[in-house]
Amino acid sequence: MGLRLGAVWERQRLSVPLGGNLSKFEARAVVMTANVEQFPPVDLAFAWTQDRSAPLILGHMNFFLAFDVYFLLCCGLNLLSKASLSAKNLKESQPKLAGL
């Protein structure tokens, strides 16, 4: 995946530990500026492994820190917005989120 994003393995210096079935592979951190829908560009961090069959998984590093994601399975709807909640006001916002 890193090659598709234009990264060069030898230039990535920060090692990242992986778990599960990928734990035996070396991985390195890659930060890329991404354009997601209509939102301003955001830097997203990825763990890039040399296992070519490893999928791209958003969220593990910082996708869910940059975006609020809502999965509404009851109506088959997924919503994405720029992250707006902090840990401080999350508790206050829970009733509002439950009313979506």
C-alpha positions as CSV (number, residue, x, y, z in Angstrom):
1,M,0.0,0.0,0.0
2,G,2.8,2.4,0.8
3,L,4.1,2.1,-2.8
4,R,0.7,3.1,-4.1
5,L,0.8,6.1,-1.9
6,G,4.2,7.1,-3.2
7,A,6.1,6.3,-0.1
8,V,9.7,4.9,-0.2
9,W,10.3,2.2,2.4
10,E,13.9,3.2,3.1
11,R,12.9,6.8,3.9
12,Q,10.4,5.7,6.6
13,R,12.4,5.6,9.9
14,L,9.8,5.1,12.6
15,S,9.1,1.4,13.3
16,V,5.5,0.4,14.3
17,P,4.6,-2.8,16.1
18,L,1.7,-4.8,14.5
19,G,-0.4,-7.4,16.2
20,G,-2.2,-10.5,15.2
21,N,-1.3,-12.3,12.0
22,L,0.8,-9.3,10.9
23,S,3.0,-9.3,14.0
24,K,5.8,-11.2,12.3
25,F,6.2,-8.5,9.7
26,E,8.2,-5.3,10.0
27,A,6.1,-2.1,9.8
28,R,6.9,1.6,9.5
29,A,4.9,4.7,10.0
30,V,3.8,6.8,7.0
31,V,2.1,10.2,7.3
32,M,0.2,11.4,4.2
33,T,-2.0,14.4,3.6
34,A,-5.4,13.1,2.5
35,N,-8.5,14.6,0.9
36,V,-11.6,13.0,2.3
37,E,-14.9,14.1,0.6
38,Q,-15.5,17.8,1.0
39,F,-13.4,18.3,4.2
40,P,-10.1,20.2,4.3
41,P,-7.0,18.1,3.8
42,V,-5.9,16.3,6.9
43,D,-2.7,14.4,7.8
44,L,-3.4,10.7,8.3
45,A,-0.9,8.2,9.8
46,F,-0.6,4.7,8.4
47,A,1.3,1.6,9.5
48,W,2.9,0.2,6.3
49,T,4.1,-3.4,6.3
50,Q,6.0,-5.3,3.7
51,D,3.3,-7.9,3.6
52,R,1.7,-7.2,0.3
53,S,-1.6,-8.9,1.2
54,A,-2.2,-6.6,4.2
55,P,-5.3,-4.4,3.8
56,L,-5.4,-0.6,4.4
57,I,-7.3,-0.2,7.7
58,L,-8.3,3.3,8.6
59,G,-8.6,4.4,12.2
60,H,-5.9,2.5,14.0
61,M,-3.5,5.4,13.9
62,N,-5.6,8.7,13.7
63,F,-8.5,8.6,11.2
64,F,-11.0,8.4,14.0
65,L,-9.3,11.3,15.8
66,A,-9.7,13.5,12.7
67,F,-13.3,12.4,11.8
68,D,-16.5,11.6,13.7
69,V,-18.0,8.5,12.0
70,Y,-21.5,7.2,12.7
71,F,-22.7,3.8,11.5
72,L,-26.5,3.7,11.5
73,L,-27.2,0.1,10.7
74,C,-30.9,0.4,11.2
75,C,-31.3,2.5,8.1
76,G,-28.1,1.5,6.2
77,L,-26.5,5.0,6.6
78,N,-23.0,5.9,7.4
79,L,-22.2,9.6,8.3
80,L,-18.8,11.2,8.3
81,S,-18.0,14.7,9.8
82,K,-14.9,16.6,10.9
83,A,-14.1,15.6,14.5
84,S,-15.9,18.1,16.8
85,L,-16.1,16.4,20.2
86,S,-13.4,16.4,22.8
87,A,-13.2,14.0,25.7
88,K,-14.3,16.9,28.0
89,N,-17.6,17.4,26.3
90,L,-18.2,13.9,25.0
91,K,-20.3,13.0,28.1
92,E,-22.5,16.0,27.6
93,S,-23.1,15.2,24.0
94,Q,-24.1,11.5,24.4
95,P,-27.8,12.2,24.6
96,K,-27.6,14.3,21.5
97,L,-25.8,11.6,19.6
98,A,-28.3,9.0,20.7
99,G,-31.1,11.0,19.2
100,L,-29.6,10.9,15.6
